[in-house]
Amino acid sequence: MTSTDLHLPNGTTANPPYAVDIDPKLAGWTHSSLRVVELAPGGSHTFTTGDSEWIVLPLRGGCTVRIEENEIQLLGRESVFADVSDFAYAPRDARVQIASGAGGRFALAGAKCERRLPARYGPAPEVPVEQRGSGNCARQVRNFASADAFDCDKLIAVEVITPGGNWSSYPPHKHDEHRPGEESELEEIYYFEIDGPGGLGYQRVFPSREGGADVLAEVRTGDAVLVPDGWHGPSIAQPGHTMYYLNVMAGPGATREWRICFHPDHAQTTGGYR
C-alpha cells in the first residue's frame, strides 16, 4: 500500500453521521473497523452490529447505550486527555442505540467475529492502566480491551497517552505473521487526537517484507493511520502537545492474543516496553 492509502487525514473518511468511518473494505483487509460519531445535545444514533462485535468508547461526553433489552449508562469523560473512560460492549447481530443528553464524541471500535458474546459494561476503575517505558519513551497505556483484560472474540483495543516530546510505539515492532507463541497476525488502526491548538505528531510504518507498508505521516486530531503489516513505531508527540491514540486490532488467528516481534536493529531498546 502507498502512504496515501495508509494515512487518512481528518475528514477523508467522513460518512455522515460518522466523522471517521473505516471498515475492512476501505482498509483493504478483513477484520478491523473504526467509526467515530459526534452527537449534538439530545442527539442519538442507531446502528446494527452485523457480523462484527463493537465497543462504544466515549472520547468526549457521556451517553446511554441500548443494546436490545440492555441499557448501559456511560459516564464518559471531558476529553481523552482527562481520564480513563467506561465503555460498553455490543455483540454481533444486535441493534444498538447511542443517545447523549449533553452531546459528545464516541468511538466505535469493531472487529468481524464468530462468537456472539453477551452485551456488557466496562467500568472505568477496572481498566488496567500501565506506565510503560521511561525517560523520553515514557507513556501511559490504558488496556481497556486488551487480550488479557476484557473478553472479546477477536477485538483488541487500547489507548495510549504520550507526553509532549516523547516517543511511544517504540521500539519498532510488528505483528503480521502467525508464529505460535512468538507473533500474532493483527490488522491495526491508529486514531489520533493531539492536545492544544496546532498540535501535531508523527507516525512511522516501514516494510517488514518486499512491497510492504511504508509511511511517515504528520498526524493531527481526527487522523488515522492503517497498519496492515510492517514495522510500526515510533509515534512521536510534538513538544508541548500531549498525543493520544486509540489502537484497534483484530486478525484471523484462532486465539485472541497480542504477540509482537521487535525490529532486530532496535532489540537492545526493548526496555521501553517494560
N, C-alpha and C positions, 0 to 999 in steps of 0.2 A: 504494500500500500504506500501511497505518497504521503508527504507531510500534510497536504491539503485534506486528504481523506481522514487523517488521524486527529488533527487539531480542528475542533468545532467551536469557533468563536461564539460568544453570546449572541443569540438571536438567529443563528443559522439553522438550528433545528426546531425553531418555534413552530408549533402546530396547535393553534388555539383549541382548547383552553390551556395547552401546555406551553410554558416558556422554554422548556427543554423536552425533547421527545426523541429518545434514542432507542430504537428497537433492533432486534437481530438483523432484520433486512437492511436497515440503514447502515449498521456497523459491518455487515458482511460476515457475520458469524452465526452462531446457533443458539446461544443461551441468554446472555446478559442484556438487561434493559435498564434505562433510567428515564424517569419523567419528573419534571418539576412543574407544579401547578400553583398559580397565585390566585388567592381568593380575596375579593373585596369584603368589607364588613357585612355580615349576614349572608355571604355567598356560600354556595355548595357545589360539589362536583360528584357525579356518579359514573362509575365505570365497572365493567366486568373483567374478572381476572383471567378468563380464558384458560390456556394451558400453562400459565405461569403462577408462581407464588410471588407475593408482593409485601414489602414493608413500607408503611406510611410513617415518615420521619419528619417532624416539624423542623424547618430551618429557621423560621421566624413565626411566632404566634402559636396559639393552641387551637384545638379542633375536637369535634366529636366524630368518631369513625363508626359507622354502622356496617357490619358485615353480616348480612342476612339477619338472624334473630339476635345477634350480639351487638351491644352498644359499648364502645370504649371511649372514655374521656381522656384526651391527651392535654396535659398542662402546657407542653411545649416549652419555649424559651424566647427571650428577647432577640437573640441572634445566635448564629453558630459559634460566635466567639465568647458568648456569655457562659455557657454551661453545657453539660450533657442533657439530652432530652429523653423523655419517654417515647414510646413508639408502639405501633400496632402491626401485627402480622395477619395478612389475609391469604387464605389458601387458594389454590386453583379452583376453577369452576364455581366462582362465587360472585355476588353482586355487592359492590362497596360504595358507600356514600361518605364523603368528607364534607363536613359543614363547620363554618367558623363564624362565631358571633362578632369577633373583633377583626377578622381577616388575618391573612398571613401567607406564608410561602412554605410549601410542603413538597418534600422529595418522595418519590415512589421508586424504590429500588426493587427490581424484579429479575426473575430467572425462570426460564422454562423448566418444568419439573415433572416428576412422575407421581409421587405420593401426594395424597391430599391430607395435610395435617390440620389440626384444629386452629381456629382463629384464637389469637392470644394477645394479651397486653404485656409489653416490656417496660417495667418500671425503671426510671432513671437511676435510682440508688443501686440497682442490681447490675448496672453496666460496668464491666471491669475497665478501669482506667489505668493505663500503663505509661510511666515516664520512661521513654526509650532514648538511648544514646546519651551523650554528654558533650559539654562544650558547645561548639557551633554545629553539632549534629543532634542536639537535644530537641525533642518534640514530645507531644502528648498524643497517645493513641487511645481512642475510645472504641473498645471492642464490643459494640452493642450487638452485632450479629456475626461475630467471628465463629469459626467452625467449632470451637470448644466452649462458647458462651451462650449460644441461643440456638435451639433446634430448628433447622430448616431442611428441606430436601436437597436443594442444590445451591441456594443463595448464600453468599458470604458477603458481608458489608461491614466496613469500619470507617471511622472518621479520624483525621489527623490534624492537629494544630501545630504549625511550625512557626516559632517566633521569628520576627523580622531579622534578616541577615543570616538565618540558619539554613542548613541543608537537611532534608528528610528523604525518604525512599532511597537511603544510601547505606551501604554501598550498592552499586547497580546489581540487580538480581533479575531472575526470570522464573516463569512457571508456564512453560509452553510445551512441555513433554510429559508423558506419563511414564515415570520411572518409580515403581513401587518403593515406598519408604524413603525416597530422596526428593522427588519433584512431582507436583501435580499439574495437570493441564487446565489452565483457567484463563478465560477471557476477562479483561478488566477495563472498567471505565473510571477515569478520574474526573470529578466535578469540583470546580474551584470557586471559592469566594476569598477576596482579599480585603482586609480591614483598612478603612480610610480612603479618602478620595485620591484617585490617581494611582492607587496601589497596583502592583503587578508582581508576577513571579515567572519562573522559567521551569519547563518540564522537558526532560531528555528521555528519548526512547531510541535505542540503536540495535542493529541487527544481531541476532544470535544464529542466523542462517543466511545463505545467499538469497538476496532479494527480500529480506525480512523488513519489519517495521523500522522506520528511521525518521525521527522528527526532533527538532529543537524548537519549542513553541514558547512565545511570550504569552502568558495566560493572565486573564483578568476575571473579575467576578462574572459568573454565569458561563464561563468557558468550560469545555470538556475536552479531554484527550482520551483516545481509544488506544488500548494496548492489546492487540490480537496475538502478539508474540513479541519476542525480543527482550533484551536487557532494558530495564527501566530504572531511572534514577540518574542523577538526583532531581528532587523537586526543590527549587531554590526560592526563598522568600526575600523580597526587597527589604533592605534595612528600613526599620521604622514602620513596617507594614506586616502584621501577622497574616499568615496564609492558612486557609482551611481547605481541605479537600475530603470529599466523600469517595471512597473506593467501593465499587460494586463488582463482584466477581462471581463467576459460575463456569462450570465446564462439564464435560461428558463422563467424568470418572464415576465409577460405581460408589466410591466412598467420598463423602464431602470432607475435604481436607485442604489446608493451605500449607504446601511444602514448596520451598523455594531453593534455587541454586544461585550462589553468589558468583559474580564475574571473577575469573581466576586472577586477573590483574589487580583486583582490589580485595582479595581474600583476607589480607592482613588487617583490613579495616572493618571486619565483621563485628567488632566490638560495638559499633554503632547500633546494632540490633539487640544488644543486651539491656 
